[in-house]
Amino acid sequence: MKEGNRESKLSEDSSITLSSDTDVSLSSYDEDQGSKLIRKAREAPFVPTGMAGFATIVAYRLYKLKSRGNTKMSVHLIHMRVATQGFVVGTMTLGMGYSMYREFWAKPKP
């Protein structure tokens, strides 16, 4: 009796069909890296700004490394880390403020 119930339950489970979406867009897989970067930069403009600022500050501080004078290497590296972190956190804060503005205040009233 138990096996009969088990078989009927299995047949019920196998008759269940999963819904299939045929409208799934795979356009994001067809993009090359350049167009994907441009699309992401349009969606979140502060991300590439933060990355560019980070790279600029690191490059500048590494250039200034040779003229650091009597400053210890560890102090110079700490200053570089604080400057880059400050820029990235500031950019993230501006980006969040911008997205909040677009989402809550810049929406047209229905």
C-alpha atoms as one frame of an Amber mdcrd trajectory, in Angstrom:
protein
   0.000   0.000   0.000   2.776   2.387   0.888   4.611   1.592  -2.337   1.487
   2.351  -4.374   1.169   5.749  -2.723   4.843   6.404  -3.348   4.477   5.534
  -7.043   1.432   7.767  -7.461   3.264  10.574  -5.686   6.232  10.146  -8.031
   3.968  10.241 -11.050   2.363  13.417  -9.708   5.790  15.008  -9.202   6.930
  14.055 -12.673   3.816  15.573 -14.193   4.666  18.975 -12.718   6.128  21.182
 -15.399   8.342  24.136 -14.711   7.408  27.388 -16.322   9.882  28.354 -18.953
  10.513  31.931 -19.928  11.387  32.165 -23.569  11.611  35.958 -23.380  14.872
  35.926 -21.444  17.234  38.397 -23.000  20.823  37.298 -23.319  22.062  40.636
 -24.636  24.370  41.101 -21.651  26.255  37.966 -22.710  26.707  39.282 -26.231
  28.467  42.478 -25.115  32.187  42.937 -25.386  34.131  44.394 -22.466  34.200
  47.960 -23.820  30.463  48.260 -24.318  29.796  46.609 -20.965  32.079  49.142
 -19.228  30.337  52.032 -20.993  26.896  50.693 -20.041  27.921  50.250 -16.394
  29.467  53.747 -16.349  26.161  55.212 -17.538  24.246  53.321 -14.850  26.611
  54.331 -12.033  28.841  57.250 -13.093  30.663  57.511  -9.785  32.220  54.024
  -9.992  34.652  54.855 -12.819  35.253  58.241 -11.198  36.295  56.532  -7.953
  38.508  54.063  -9.800  40.193  56.831 -11.803  40.722  58.942  -8.690  42.182
  55.975  -6.831  44.632  55.282  -9.655  45.554  58.975  -9.936  46.267  59.385
  -6.228  48.344  56.195  -6.089  50.332  57.243  -9.159  50.936  60.729  -7.739
  52.002  59.434  -4.319  54.328  56.877  -5.915  55.855  59.685  -7.993  56.330
  61.765  -4.825  57.943  58.778  -3.107  61.405  59.689  -4.377  61.205  63.215
  -2.900  59.802  62.295   0.499  62.803  63.627   2.418  63.248  62.297   5.958
  59.746  60.820   6.096  59.686  57.110   6.855  58.375  54.789   4.167  55.603
  53.512   6.453  54.345  57.045   7.138  54.359  57.826   3.412  52.391  54.654
   2.664  49.889  55.426   5.425  49.328  58.900   3.957  48.807  57.354   0.532
  46.313  54.852   1.932  44.357  57.532   3.810  44.212  59.786   0.746  42.977
  57.028  -1.540  40.470  55.722   0.990  39.177  59.230   1.594  38.692  59.811
  -2.107  36.950  56.494  -2.682  34.655  56.876   0.345  33.840  60.448  -0.709
  33.019  59.287  -4.217  30.852  56.472  -2.863  29.002  58.968  -0.656  28.397
  61.303  -3.595  27.229  58.356  -5.690  24.761  57.244  -3.040  23.474  60.798
  -2.698  23.073  61.048  -6.465  21.192  57.757  -6.706  18.937  58.739  -3.782
  18.230  62.051  -5.491  17.324  60.300  -8.748  15.144  57.728  -6.986  13.247
  59.905  -4.525  13.280  63.532  -5.635  13.873  63.616  -9.375  11.047  61.213
 -10.215   8.117  62.890 -11.924   4.982  62.965  -9.790   2.250  60.573 -11.044
